[in-house]
């Protein structure tokens, strides 16, 4: 049998950062998070606007908001794909934005706007049928 130390799974991300991010975002609406992707997904009024991964907050961006994030020295979320690195539309925030809700607000508003545009551009899907209950 292999060495058990090689099979060790990293612990879940600390909820303290997620809780802090909710405090920063709550003045803009009802904020909540859900564990996903080995990190957290953050929703504001049920709109997915951010990721916390590798202990960093990434806000949703798009073609209209990306330049603001770049100009502030923020970094995109990049992960290793099968053949190349993949950059997605989530960007870090300036360090000072993590200090207070007032400093987070302009960045969060950019993320909200980008998420709303993304939602509006998606085709309306048919309602899903409820899943059958699992039987034991």
Secondary structure, DSSP 8 states (H G I E B T S, - for coil): ---GGGG-------HHHHHHHHHHHGGGS-EEEEEETTEEEEEETTEEEEEEETTEEEEE--TTTHHHHHHTT--EEEEE-SSSEEEEEEEE--GGGGT-HHHHHHHHHHHHHHHHHHHHHS--------------
